[in-house]
Amino acid sequence: MYSMEYVFLPDRVIIKNPVDFSLTHTFDCGQCFRFNEDDKGHFFGVAFKKPVEIYEENGDIVFLNITKEEFLSYWVDFLDLERDYGEIKSFLSSHEVIKKAISYGGGIRILKQEFFECLISFIISQQNNIPKIKKAVEGFCTLFGKKVEYKGKYYYTFPSPEEVKDITLHDLAPLKIGYRDKYIIDAIKMVADGEITYEKLSALSYEEAKKLLLSINGVGEKVANCVLLFSLLKFEAFPVDTWIKKAMEGLFGLDVRDIPDYTRINFGNYSGFAQQYIFYYIRNSK
């Protein structure tokens, strides 16, 4: 049975010699926007309402500012640590292009992100590049989240739907996110009112859940598929942005209209994993 070895010390949690897991690959493949790397290779981010510091050292991965209970309750699922990615990569490597992509980003793990944060972040991501997305998401947290301190620096939590249910377009103006502001307001209202929840979506099939997400004003196929993949872990999802469109045209010779059928037939329930390997490869290969 596949498993990783965890060591719990008073001031840190350590994953010993992790297999198929790289912080850089995982945090730099377009699936999340709140983890940033410093010049020492340490990643700082905010998740589950508190700051965390994570880095690789002598083949291990070290977590600071996380308790054993928090790690086991949240982070094992968040980082998808109990899944055998070797099996996934073995299946996908029958496709030569994916095999090459895996050689670039084989340490990717798909994050199970908090639903509301994932939804708002990917609405912000529409027609935007990653630095601008990160800036806008961070601005949203600074405006509406709670301030928390770690090592003398202040960070901000991602607000809950209840904390932002009464905000207005005027409140969002400092973020300078243009037409996306009204979509965010609509999404907040639907989640805060209970029309769309993680629980409802989880109980639905991929197609049914996507249909419900598409009922949110401003949520299209790409945003819906991102939320389905990066929060609900519906691995049939294959989000198509400009990078993926470029890759599928250039590497697979596909018209954008043919991508859904191709991925469903060739990748099936591993489509989301294939998407991440392709995305990382097309952005980072020379």
Backbone as CSV, one residue per row, in Angstrom:
resi,resn,N_x,N_y,N_z,CA_x,CA_y,CA_z,C_x,C_y,C_z
1,MET,0.842,-1.208,0.000,0.000,0.000,0.000,0.870,1.249,0.000
2,TYR,0.509,2.228,-0.829,1.284,3.461,-0.936,1.114,4.328,0.307
3,SER,2.216,4.870,0.824,2.128,5.824,1.938,3.430,6.598,2.035
4,MET,3.339,7.792,2.610,4.523,8.596,2.877,4.845,8.529,4.370
5,GLU,6.100,8.818,4.696,6.535,8.796,6.093,6.549,10.218,6.647
6,TYR,5.822,10.426,7.729,5.754,11.732,8.371,6.472,11.678,9.716
7,VAL,7.214,12.735,10.020,7.877,12.876,11.317,7.337,14.132,11.979
8,PHE,6.884,14.002,13.209,6.288,15.131,13.922,7.203,15.554,15.069
9,LEU,7.738,16.767,14.975,8.595,17.336,16.004,7.886,18.540,16.623
10,PRO,8.342,19.005,17.792,7.645,20.121,18.457,7.504,21.376,17.598
11,ASP,8.498,21.648,16.746,8.471,22.901,15.989,8.285,22.714,14.488
12,ARG,8.061,21.475,14.041,7.947,21.253,12.591,7.349,19.883,12.270
13,VAL,6.915,19.760,11.038,6.496,18.468,10.490,7.385,18.183,9.285
14,ILE,7.825,16.951,9.154,8.732,16.587,8.064,8.151,15.411,7.275
15,ILE,8.169,15.543,5.955,7.896,14.390,5.092,9.254,13.831,4.675
16,LYS,9.534,12.599,5.039,10.822,11.988,4.751,10.861,11.457,3.313
17,ASN,11.845,11.949,2.575,12.091,11.460,1.214,10.816,11.249,0.404
18,PRO,10.032,12.299,0.220,8.749,12.148,-0.483,8.936,11.695,-1.932
19,VAL,8.004,10.900,-2.382,8.027,10.392,-3.753,7.028,11.180,-4.589
20,ASP,7.422,11.552,-5.794,6.519,12.235,-6.730,5.936,13.511,-6.120
21,PHE,6.769,14.299,-5.466,6.281,15.540,-4.855,7.380,16.589,-4.851
22,SER,7.128,17.684,-5.545,8.020,18.837,-5.577,7.223,20.086,-5.247
23,LEU,7.734,20.899,-4.326,7.045,22.144,-3.984,6.985,23.076,-5.184
24,THR,8.096,23.216,-5.886,8.129,24.114,-7.044,7.131,23.669,-8.104
25,HIS,7.136,22.398,-8.421,6.194,21.895,-9.427,4.749,22.123,-8.991
26,THR,4.459,21.856,-7.729,3.083,21.925,-7.232,2.572,23.352,-7.116
27,PHE,3.423,24.262,-6.650,2.978,25.636,-6.428,3.172,26.533,-7.648
28,ASP,3.780,26.003,-8.719,4.039,26.822,-9.907,3.419,26.196,-11.153
29,CYS,2.239,25.591,-10.977,1.584,24.976,-12.144,0.203,25.572,-12.367
30,GLY,-0.007,26.795,-11.862,-1.227,27.528,-12.174,-2.456,27.144,-11.389
31,GLN,-2.300,26.304,-10.356,-3.489,25.856,-9.634,-3.774,26.663,-8.369
32,CYS,-2.790,27.400,-7.857,-3.021,28.210,-6.658,-2.207,29.495,-6.761
33,PHE,-2.587,30.486,-5.960,-2.005,31.819,-6.136,-1.511,32.455,-4.841
34,ARG,-1.467,31.706,-3.747,-1.122,32.308,-2.470,0.170,31.769,-1.871
35,PHE,0.941,31.033,-2.645,2.237,30.564,-2.170,3.332,31.222,-2.999
36,ASN,4.309,31.801,-2.300,5.386,32.514,-2.972,6.731,32.044,-2.437
37,GLU,7.684,31.906,-3.341,9.010,31.401,-3.002,9.968,32.552,-2.742
38,ASP,10.761,32.458,-1.650,11.767,33.486,-1.387,13.092,33.077,-2.020
39,ASP,14.130,33.892,-1.805,15.408,33.625,-2.470,16.151,32.429,-1.881
40,LYS,15.644,31.865,-0.790,16.243,30.667,-0.198,15.506,29.394,-0.601
41,GLY,14.479,29.553,-1.424,13.709,28.394,-1.837,12.638,27.982,-0.850
42,HIS,12.333,28.865,0.115,11.255,28.596,1.071,9.947,29.164,0.520
43,PHE,8.878,28.397,0.629,7.562,28.849,0.189,6.757,29.327,1.389
44,PHE,6.198,30.525,1.252,5.348,31.103,2.288,3.945,31.267,1.716
45,GLY,2.956,30.885,2.496,1.583,31.029,2.049,0.633,31.033,3.217
46,VAL,-0.635,31.209,2.909,-1.681,31.170,3.931,-2.714,30.142,3.501
47,ALA,-2.985,29.207,4.383,-4.015,28.195,4.124,-4.608,27.769,5.457
48,PHE,-5.885,27.487,5.439,-6.589,27.090,6.660,-6.417,28.133,7.763
49,LYS,-6.466,29.398,7.338,-6.525,30.562,8.225,-5.222,30.876,8.957
50,LYS,-4.086,30.288,8.501,-2.827,30.643,9.160,-1.664,30.570,8.169
51,PRO,-0.613,31.354,8.431,0.559,31.321,7.555,1.334,30.019,7.749
52,VAL,2.032,29.621,6.708,2.863,28.424,6.782,4.128,28.655,5.964
53,GLU,5.190,28.028,6.392,6.467,28.061,5.674,6.841,26.623,5.337
54,ILE,7.176,26.378,4.068,7.483,25.020,3.617,8.748,25.073,2.761
55,TYR,9.640,24.115,2.972,10.848,24.088,2.145,11.396,22.669,2.052
56,GLU,12.239,22.463,1.044,12.885,21.172,0.839,14.293,21.220,1.423
57,GLU,14.668,20.143,2.120,15.975,20.092,2.783,16.476,18.648,2.822
58,ASN,17.599,18.419,2.168,18.226,17.090,2.159,17.254,15.985,1.724
59,GLY,16.457,16.289,0.726,15.528,15.302,0.200,14.216,15.193,0.947
60,ASP,14.094,15.919,2.065,12.852,15.936,2.837,12.088,17.226,2.561
61,ILE,10.821,17.264,2.970,10.037,18.496,2.920,9.654,18.866,4.340
62,VAL,9.966,20.118,4.708,9.790,20.594,6.078,8.666,21.629,6.123
63,PHE,7.779,21.483,7.105,6.667,22.408,7.322,6.854,23.104,8.665
64,LEU,6.811,24.422,8.662,6.873,25.193,9.901,5.535,25.878,10.149
65,ASN,5.231,26.091,11.429,3.982,26.731,11.863,2.757,25.866,11.583
66,ILE,2.946,24.565,11.627,1.858,23.598,11.476,1.973,22.560,12.591
67,THR,0.890,22.282,13.279,0.889,21.243,14.303,0.622,19.877,13.673
68,LYS,0.889,18.839,14.437,0.597,17.481,13.976,-0.881,17.346,13.631
69,GLU,-1.732,17.875,14.502,-3.177,17.767,14.296,-3.604,18.490,13.021
70,GLU,-3.062,19.684,12.794,-3.398,20.442,11.584,-2.911,19.714,10.333
71,PHE,-1.710,19.173,10.409,-1.149,18.477,9.253,-2.014,17.279,8.866
72,LEU,-2.376,16.482,9.869,-3.161,15.278,9.591,-4.600,15.605,9.209
73,SER,-5.153,16.669,9.799,-6.556,17.019,9.544,-6.757,17.735,8.217
74,TYR,-5.774,18.559,7.816,-5.952,19.409,6.634,-4.918,19.170,5.535
75,TRP,-3.644,19.141,5.920,-2.590,19.221,4.915,-2.388,17.931,4.128
76,VAL,-2.630,16.793,4.744,-2.504,15.533,4.006,-3.474,15.520,2.826
77,ASP,-4.705,15.943,3.058,-5.689,16.023,1.972,-5.384,17.177,1.023
78,PHE,-5.012,18.327,1.576,-4.740,19.514,0.759,-3.664,19.226,-0.288
79,LEU,-2.610,18.518,0.124,-1.496,18.215,-0.773,-1.642,16.858,-1.470
80,ASP,-2.768,16.194,-1.237,-3.055,14.909,-1.896,-1.928,13.904,-1.654
81,LEU,-1.466,13.835,-0.401,-0.271,13.062,-0.082,-0.489,11.556,-0.059
82,GLU,-1.725,11.117,0.052,-1.982,9.683,0.150,-2.272,9.031,-1.203
83,ARG,-2.144,9.803,-2.264,-2.416,9.247,-3.596,-1.115,8.792,-4.260
84,ASP,-1.156,7.652,-4.916,0.007,7.104,-5.606,0.116,7.737,-6.994
85,TYR,0.945,8.777,-7.092,1.117,9.456,-8.373,1.974,8.640,-9.336
86,GLY,2.731,7.688,-8.818,3.494,6.809,-9.697,2.576,6.011,-10.608
87,GLU,1.462,5.571,-10.072,0.471,4.827,-10.858,-0.142,5.714,-11.938
88,ILE,-0.433,6.964,-11.575,-1.011,7.917,-12.527,-0.030,8.200,-13.659
89,LYS,1.225,8.442,-13.283,2.240,8.761,-14.287,2.521,7.568,-15.202
90,SER,2.444,6.383,-14.644,2.645,5.179,-15.453,1.564,5.064,-16.525
91,PHE,0.322,5.322,-16.139,-0.783,5.269,-17.101,-0.618,6.338,-18.180
92,LEU,-0.352,7.573,-17.757,-0.280,8.678,-18.715,0.955,8.601,-19.603
93,SER,2.005,7.921,-19.145,3.250,7.848,-19.917,3.130,7.000,-21.171
94,SER,1.993,6.326,-21.348,1.768,5.616,-22.611,1.582,6.600,-23.757
95,HIS,1.313,7.866,-23.418,1.238,8.945,-24.398,2.594,9.655,-24.413
96,GLU,3.286,9.636,-25.533,4.659,10.135,-25.596,4.774,11.602,-25.170
97,VAL,3.812,12.419,-25.586,3.870,13.841,-25.224,3.744,14.012,-23.716
98,ILE,2.820,13.279,-23.097,2.643,13.375,-21.647,3.873,12.834,-20.928
99,LYS,4.455,11.775,-21.455,5.670,11.213,-20.859,6.774,12.264,-20.805
100,LYS,6.916,13.022,-21.880,7.924,14.083,-21.901,7.554,15.199,-20.928
101,ALA,6.269,15.544,-20.873,5.816,16.589,-19.948,6.070,16.186,-18.504
102,ILE,5.852,14.918,-18.188,6.075,14.424,-16.826,7.540,14.555,-16.434
103,SER,8.441,14.429,-17.403,9.870,14.563,-17.093,10.220,15.971,-16.633
104,TYR,9.363,16.944,-16.953,9.568,18.326,-16.510,8.882,18.606,-15.179
105,GLY,7.678,18.089,-15.003,6.890,18.443,-13.813,6.372,17.248,-13.054
106,GLY,7.199,16.229,-12.910,6.758,14.987,-12.287,6.456,15.082,-10.806
107,GLY,6.778,16.220,-10.188,6.512,16.382,-8.758,5.223,17.117,-8.454
108,ILE,4.396,17.328,-9.473,3.114,18.022,-9.265,2.161,17.135,-8.469
109,ARG,1.491,17.747,-7.497,0.338,17.129,-6.836,-0.818,18.116,-6.915
110,ILE,-1.993,17.614,-7.176,-3.160,18.490,-7.316,-3.704,18.833,-5.940
111,LEU,-3.809,20.121,-5.681,-4.231,20.612,-4.371,-5.747,20.552,-4.207
112,LYS,-6.171,20.178,-3.021,-7.595,20.211,-2.691,-7.859,21.512,-1.937
113,GLN,-8.170,22.563,-2.701,-8.290,23.894,-2.124,-9.693,24.152,-1.578
114,GLU,-9.752,25.068,-0.638,-11.041,25.468,-0.070,-11.912,26.018,-1.195
115,PHE,-13.152,25.565,-1.252,-14.018,25.825,-2.397,-14.202,27.310,-2.691
116,PHE,-14.565,28.098,-1.699,-14.867,29.507,-1.939,-13.627,30.258,-2.418
117,GLU,-12.500,29.998,-1.805,-11.250,30.634,-2.230,-10.916,30.263,-3.668
118,CYS,-11.082,29.008,-4.001,-10.788,28.540,-5.356,-11.705,29.213,-6.371
119,LEU,-12.984,29.289,-6.067,-13.955,29.905,-6.976,-13.628,31.370,-7.233
120,ILE,-13.442,32.141,-6.185,-13.168,33.570,-6.352,-11.833,33.784,-7.061
121,SER,-10.825,33.005,-6.702,-9.503,33.156,-7.314,-9.549,32.911,-8.817
122,PHE,-10.306,31.916,-9.245,-10.337,31.620,-10.682,-11.288,32.532,-11.452
123,ILE,-12.250,33.141,-10.775,-13.002,34.217,-11.432,-12.057,35.389,-11.693
124,ILE,-11.219,35.708,-10.721,-10.216,36.763,-10.892,-9.249,36.416,-12.019
125,SER,-8.982,35.127,-12.214,-7.956,34.697,-13.173,-8.342,34.896,-14.633
126,GLN,-9.615,35.153,-14.915,-10.067,35.248,-16.305,-9.284,36.308,-17.084
127,GLN,-8.742,35.896,-18.227,-7.997,36.809,-19.111,-6.939,37.587,-18.335
128,ASN,-6.207,36.887,-17.482,-5.229,37.529,-16.610,-3.976,36.667,-16.560
129,ASN,-2.809,37.282,-16.297,-1.600,36.485,-16.125,-1.355,36.221,-14.640
130,ILE,-0.490,35.261,-14.348,-0.331,34.803,-12.969,0.140,35.900,-12.014
131,PRO,1.122,36.743,-12.362,1.492,37.815,-11.426,0.325,38.742,-11.085
132,LYS,-0.492,39.092,-12.072,-1.644,39.961,-11.815,-2.708,39.243,-10.987
133,ILE,-2.887,37.951,-11.256,-3.853,37.177,-10.467,-3.416,37.149,-9.009
134,LYS,-2.141,36.850,-8.782,-1.632,36.788,-7.407,-1.812,38.124,-6.697
135,LYS,-1.524,39.202,-7.391,-1.664,40.528,-6.792,-3.116,40.815,-6.427
136,ALA,-4.044,40.480,-7.313,-5.462,40.747,-7.060,-6.005,39.866,-5.938
137,VAL,-5.620,38.591,-5.928,-6.079,37.690,-4.864,-5.537,38.153,-3.518
138,GLU,-4.277,38.542,-3.502,-3.686,39.038,-2.255,-4.377,40.319,-1.811
139,GLY,-4.705,41.175,-2.764,-5.425,42.403,-2.438,-6.796,42.128,-1.858
140,PHE,-7.480,41.133,-2.399,-8.794,40.734,-1.886,-8.673,40.298,-0.427
141,CYS,-7.642,39.526,-0.132,-7.426,39.063,1.245,-7.055,40.220,2.168
142,THR,-6.232,41.131,1.680,-5.825,42.278,2.492,-7.019,43.156,2.834
143,LEU,-7.914,43.329,1.875,-9.098,44.169,2.102,-10.106,43.523,3.043
144,PHE,-10.302,42.221,2.913,-11.446,41.593,3.582,-11.091,40.452,4.542
145,GLY,-9.837,39.999,4.520,-9.448,38.900,5.398,-8.987,39.383,6.759
146,LYS,-8.535,38.440,7.568,-8.023,38.752,8.904,-6.503,38.772,8.875
147,LYS,-5.924,39.728,9.601,-4.468,39.861,9.640,-3.876,38.850,10.622
148,VAL,-2.874,38.112,10.168,-2.184,37.144,11.023,-0.680,37.350,10.865
149,GLU,0.066,37.079,11.925,1.501,37.363,11.927,2.313,36.079,11.953
150,TYR,3.426,36.096,11.240,4.378,34.986,11.287,5.774,35.541,11.068
151,LYS,6.669,35.306,12.026,8.060,35.762,11.961,8.157,37.255,11.675
152,GLY,7.294,38.026,12.336,7.348,39.477,12.230,6.735,40.059,10.974
153,LYS,6.159,39.213,10.140,5.529,39.695,8.915,4.034,39.414,8.972
154,TYR,3.247,40.331,8.400,1.797,40.164,8.421,1.292,39.513,7.131
155,TYR,0.366,38.604,7.312,-0.310,37.931,6.212,-1.813,38.103,6.419
156,TYR,-2.587,37.742,5.400,-4.039,37.912,5.494,-4.744,36.634,5.050
157,THR,-5.735,36.238,5.824,-6.500,35.038,5.487,-7.459,35.326,4.340
158,PHE,-7.863,34.278,3.651,-8.909,34.438,2.642,-10.239,34.507,3.374
159,PRO,-11.052,35.536,3.114,-12.303,35.691,3.869,-13.316,34.597,3.544
160,SER,-14.193,34.342,4.487,-15.289,33.398,4.261,-16.409,34.097,3.504
161,PRO,-17.342,33.353,2.909,-18.487,33.992,2.233,-19.262,34.915,3.162
162,GLU,-19.392,34.522,4.417,-20.140,35.336,5.379,-19.445,36.667,5.643
163,GLU,-18.123,36.666,5.610,-17.364,37.887,5.888,-17.455,38.899,4.752
164,VAL,-17.799,38.452,3.550,-17.835,39.374,2.405,-19.215,39.459,1.750
165,LYS,-20.226,38.886,2.384,-21.542,38.807,1.729,-22.185,40.164,1.487
166,ASP,-21.732,41.204,2.192,-22.339,42.525,2.028,-21.459,43.515,1.274
167,ILE,-20.337,43.055,0.704,-19.466,43.999,0.008,-20.112,44.448,-1.304
168,THR,-19.663,45.591,-1.790,-20.222,46.204,-2.996,-19.149,46.347,-4.072
169,LEU,-19.575,46.757,-5.248,-18.621,47.039,-6.320,-17.646,48.123,-5.894
170,HIS,-18.124,49.087,-5.142,-17.259,50.162,-4.641,-16.155,49.593,-3.748
171,ASP,-16.497,48.610,-2.932,-15.506,48.000,-2.044,-14.415,47.276,-2.827
172,LEU,-14.763,46.744,-3.997,-13.803,46.004,-4.816,-12.966,46.907,-5.716
173,ALA,-13.336,48.167,-5.825,-12.671,49.094,-6.752,-11.156,49.161,-6.582
174,PRO,-10.618,49.146,-5.335,-9.158,49.230,-5.187,-8.394,48.092,-5.858
175,LEU,-9.057,46.983,-6.120,-8.384,45.837,-6.735,-8.152,46.029,-8.228
176,LYS,-8.895,46.929,-8.838,-8.756,47.234,-10.264,-8.860,45.965,-11.117
177,ILE,-9.930,45.219,-10.887,-10.112,43.956,-11.613,-11.156,44.065,-12.721
178,GLY,-11.609,45.275,-12.999,-12.485,45.503,-14.139,-13.793,44.744,-14.079
179,TYR,-14.174,44.172,-15.229,-15.473,43.507,-15.355,-15.650,42.331,-14.393
180,ARG,-14.562,41.811,-13.846,-14.652,40.650,-12.956,-15.339,40.985,-11.644
181,ASP,-15.382,42.284,-11.287,-15.919,42.653,-9.971,-17.379,42.231,-9.801
182,LYS,-18.181,42.438,-10.829,-19.605,42.065,-10.702,-19.787,40.550,-10.652
183,TYR,-18.889,39.811,-11.306,-18.957,38.354,-11.232,-18.643,37.870,-9.818
184,ILE,-17.685,38.528,-9.192,-17.321,38.164,-7.820,-18.481,38.419,-6.870
185,ILE,-19.133,39.556,-7.030,-20.294,39.876,-6.187,-21.382,38.816,-6.353
186,ASP,-21.656,38.430,-7.590,-22.683,37.414,-7.851,-22.302,36.066,-7.236
187,ALA,-21.037,35.686,-7.376,-20.581,34.404,-6.832,-20.670,34.394,-5.308
188,ILE,-20.258,35.492,-4.694,-20.341,35.593,-3.233,-21.775,35.401,-2.773
189,LYS,-22.702,36.072,-3.445,-24.112,35.995,-3.043,-24.638,34.563,-3.153
190,MET,-24.314,33.887,-4.257,-24.834,32.533,-4.449,-24.271,31.551,-3.422
191,VAL,-23.005,31.734,-3.064,-22.406,30.848,-2.061,-22.912,31.196,-0.665
192,ALA,-22.949,32.493,-0.345,-23.414,32.915,0.982,-24.871,32.525,1.219
193,ASP,-25.674,32.557,0.158,-27.094,32.193,0.279,-27.329,30.679,0.259
194,GLY,-26.263,29.921,0.028,-26.395,28.466,0.025,-26.897,27.875,-1.271
195,GLU,-26.992,28.701,-2.336,-27.437,28.169,-3.630,-26.404,27.209,-4.215
196,ILE,-25.137,27.547,-4.005,-24.043,26.697,-4.466,-23.084,26.486,-3.299
197,THR,-22.858,25.234,-2.954,-21.952,24.915,-1.854,-21.044,23.758,-2.256
198,TYR,-19.977,23.610,-1.509,-19.070,22.487,-1.737,-19.813,21.162,-1.597
199,GLU,-20.663,21.077,-0.589,-21.389,19.841,-0.323,-22.317,19.479,-1.487
200,LYS,-23.032,20.480,-2.009,-23.927,20.220,-3.142,-23.148,19.751,-4.360
201,LEU,-22.052,20.420,-4.647,-21.259,20.072,-5.821,-20.619,18.698,-5.680
202,SER,-20.156,18.390,-4.471,-19.499,17.098,-4.239,-20.436,15.929,-4.503
203,ALA,-21.711,16.141,-4.234,-22.694,15.062,-4.381,-23.099,14.827,-5.831
204,LEU,-22.685,15.731,-6.716,-23.084,15.645,-8.119,-22.010,14.988,-8.969
205,SER,-22.405,14.490,-10.114,-21.435,14.009,-11.097,-20.653,15.202,-11.641
206,TYR,-19.569,14.908,-12.348,-18.773,15.975,-12.957,-19.632,16.880,-13.831
207,GLU,-20.415,16.310,-14.731,-21.221,17.110,-15.653,-22.283,17.921,-14.915
208,GLU,-22.920,17.315,-13.917,-23.953,18.024,-13.161,-23.350,19.155,-12.338
209,ALA,-22.196,18.896,-11.735,-21.531,19.927,-10.937,-21.080,21.086,-11.821
210,LYS,-20.591,20.758,-13.001,-20.171,21.817,-13.926,-21.359,22.673,-14.339
211,LYS,-22.477,22.039,-14.605,-23.686,22.778,-14.987,-24.101,23.746,-13.889
212,LEU,-24.016,23.318,-12.637,-24.376,24.194,-11.521,-23.410,25.367,-11.416
213,LEU,-22.123,25.118,-11.568,-21.141,26.207,-11.518,-21.344,27.194,-12.661
214,LEU,-21.715,26.688,-13.827,-21.934,27.561,-14.984,-23.147,28.470,-14.809
215,SER,-23.959,28.195,-13.798,-25.107,29.066,-13.522,-24.697,30.351,-12.815
216,ILE,-23.446,30.413,-12.353,-22.934,31.641,-11.747,-22.580,32.617,-12.857
217,ASN,-23.070,33.821,-12.771,-22.788,34.840,-13.776,-21.282,35.042,-13.916
218,GLY,-20.777,34.885,-15.138,-19.360,35.112,-15.383,-18.487,33.881,-15.273
219,VAL,-19.051,32.759,-14.851,-18.279,31.516,-14.779,-18.487,30.730,-16.068
220,GLY,-17.397,30.548,-16.810,-17.446,29.771,-18.039,-16.784,28.419,-17.855
221,GLU,-16.534,27.738,-18.962,-15.981,26.387,-18.930,-14.642,26.326,-18.196
222,LYS,-13.758,27.280,-18.478,-12.420,27.233,-17.884,-12.474,27.382,-16.379
223,VAL,-13.187,28.386,-15.889,-13.275,28.615,-14.446,-13.973,27.443,-13.768
224,ALA,-15.060,26.977,-14.358,-15.789,25.844,-13.771,-14.891,24.618,-13.661
225,ASN,-14.142,24.327,-14.717,-13.268,23.157,-14.687,-12.133,23.313,-13.690
226,CYS,-11.623,24.527,-13.524,-10.581,24.767,-12.520,-11.107,24.480,-11.118
227,VAL,-12.296,24.962,-10.817,-12.889,24.729,-9.497,-13.173,23.240,-9.296
228,LEU,-13.687,22.590,-10.326,-13.985,21.160,-10.232,-12.721,20.339,-9.995
229,LEU,-11.620,20.757,-10.593,-10.369,20.013,-10.457,-9.627,20.365,-9.177
230,PHE,-9.472,21.661,-8.897,-8.581,22.095,-7.827,-9.251,22.263,-6.465
231,SER,-10.543,22.026,-6.392,-11.224,22.039,-5.099,-11.999,20.745,-4.873
232,LEU,-12.753,20.341,-5.898,-13.612,19.163,-5.749,-12.934,17.856,-6.163
233,LEU,-11.732,17.989,-6.730,-10.959,16.821,-7.171,-11.750,15.919,-8.110
234,LYS,-12.478,16.550,-9.016,-13.153,15.795,-10.081,-12.173,15.738,-11.254
235,PHE,-11.450,14.635,-11.316,-10.287,14.545,-12.187,-10.629,14.383,-13.664
236,GLU,-11.920,14.285,-13.990,-12.310,14.311,-15.402,-12.126,15.706,-15.984
237,ALA,-12.048,16.708,-15.114,-11.942,18.100,-15.558,-10.609,18.341,-16.256
238,PHE,-10.652,19.115,-17.333,-9.453,19.461,-18.103,-9.566,20.939,-18.473
239,PRO,-9.167,21.838,-17.563,-9.308,23.275,-17.836,-8.475,23.699,-19.049
240,VAL,-9.065,24.515,-19.897,-8.374,24.991,-21.100,-8.222,26.501,-21.028
241,ASP,-6.975,26.955,-20.824,-6.659,28.384,-20.887,-5.780,28.604,-22.115
242,THR,-5.181,29.775,-22.228,-4.382,30.069,-23.422,-3.153,29.159,-23.523
243,TRP,-2.540,28.813,-22.380,-1.374,27.924,-22.396,-1.760,26.523,-22.865
244,ILE,-2.847,26.008,-22.333,-3.287,24.663,-22.713,-3.743,24.635,-24.170
245,LYS,-4.420,25.682,-24.601,-4.837,25.766,-26.004,-3.609,25.709,-26.919
246,LYS,-2.576,26.472,-26.551,-1.331,26.479,-27.323,-0.697,25.087,-27.346
247,ALA,-0.681,24.427,-26.195,-0.070,23.100,-26.101,-0.847,22.061,-26.895
248,MET,-2.161,22.085,-26.777,-2.970,21.067,-27.456,-2.942,21.256,-28.967
249,GLU,-2.816,22.499,-29.406,-2.681,22.758,-30.841,-1.289,22.361,-31.327
250,GLY,-0.256,22.806,-30.577,1.116,22.596,-31.026,1.653,21.194,-30.813
251,LEU,1.301,20.570,-29.701,1.855,19.260,-29.359,0.978,18.100,-29.809
252,PHE,-0.330,18.339,-29.862,-1.256,17.267,-30.202,-1.945,17.479,-31.550
253,GLY,-1.781,18.680,-32.146,-2.413,18.969,-33.428,-3.920,19.069,-33.357
254,LEU,-4.433,19.500,-32.201,-5.879,19.538,-31.984,-6.450,20.934,-32.131
255,ASP,-7.607,21.025,-32.737,-8.402,22.243,-32.684,-9.022,22.319,-31.297
256,VAL,-9.192,23.543,-30.797,-9.713,23.715,-29.440,-11.058,23.013,-29.251
257,ARG,-11.857,22.930,-30.303,-13.175,22.288,-30.207,-13.080,20.779,-29.985
258,ASP,-11.931,20.208,-30.341,-11.771,18.756,-30.221,-11.152,18.327,-28.892
259,ILE,-10.717,19.295,-28.082,-10.010,18.967,-26.842,-10.865,18.150,-25.869
260,PRO,-12.120,18.532,-25.592,-12.910,17.755,-24.613,-13.048,16.279,-24.975
261,ASP,-13.365,15.992,-26.241,-13.522,14.594,-26.653,-12.196,13.847,-26.576
262,TYR,-11.122,14.506,-26.998,-9.810,13.857,-26.992,-9.379,13.492,-25.574
263,THR,-9.521,14.443,-24.659,-9.070,14.184,-23.286,-9.942,13.128,-22.608
264,ARG,-11.230,13.166,-22.880,-12.122,12.177,-22.273,-11.767,10.767,-22.744
265,ILE,-11.488,10.628,-24.036,-11.197,9.309,-24.603,-9.806,8.823,-24.202
266,ASN,-8.820,9.725,-24.217,-7.431,9.312,-24.013,-6.966,9.358,-22.563
267,PHE,-7.504,10.281,-21.774,-7.039,10.438,-20.396,-8.088,10.040,-19.361
268,GLY,-9.369,10.121,-19.724,-10.441,9.704,-18.823,-10.380,10.366,-17.461
269,ASN,-10.387,9.548,-16.412,-10.360,10.070,-15.048,-8.996,10.603,-14.634
270,TYR,-8.025,10.534,-15.535,-6.713,11.123,-15.279,-6.529,12.433,-16.049
271,SER,-7.591,12.960,-16.613,-7.500,14.169,-17.443,-6.902,15.348,-16.683
272,GLY,-7.337,15.551,-15.455,-6.845,16.681,-14.673,-5.356,16.607,-14.410
273,PHE,-4.851,15.402,-14.167,-3.417,15.232,-13.953,-2.658,15.538,-15.246
274,ALA,-3.177,15.027,-16.358,-2.553,15.300,-17.653,-2.499,16.798,-17.911
275,GLN,-3.581,17.495,-17.590,-3.638,18.943,-17.807,-2.521,19.649,-17.058
276,GLN,-2.282,19.253,-15.811,-1.252,19.911,-15.015,0.148,19.638,-15.548
277,TYR,0.417,18.405,-15.947,1.727,18.103,-16.526,1.948,18.888,-17.819
278,ILE,0.910,18.961,-18.653,1.019,19.705,-19.914,1.220,21.187,-19.639
279,PHE,0.453,21.742,-18.701,0.546,23.167,-18.380,1.953,23.518,-17.902
280,TYR,2.487,22.731,-16.991,3.826,23.016,-16.462,4.870,22.903,-17.573
281,TYR,4.724,21.901,-18.412,5.682,21.677,-19.491,5.678,22.820,-20.500
282,ILE,4.508,23.238,-20.944,4.436,24.259,-21.995,4.933,25.606,-21.485
283,ARG,4.803,25.859,-20.167,5.275,27.124,-19.590,6.758,27.110,-19.250
284,ASN,7.338,25.931,-19.042,8.700,25.873,-18.519,9.726,25.237,-19.447
285,SER,9.299,24.534,-20.488,10.263,23.920,-21.402,10.807,24.972,-22.352
286,LYS,12.006,24.772,-22.774,12.666,25.717,-23.691,12.758,25.110,-25.090
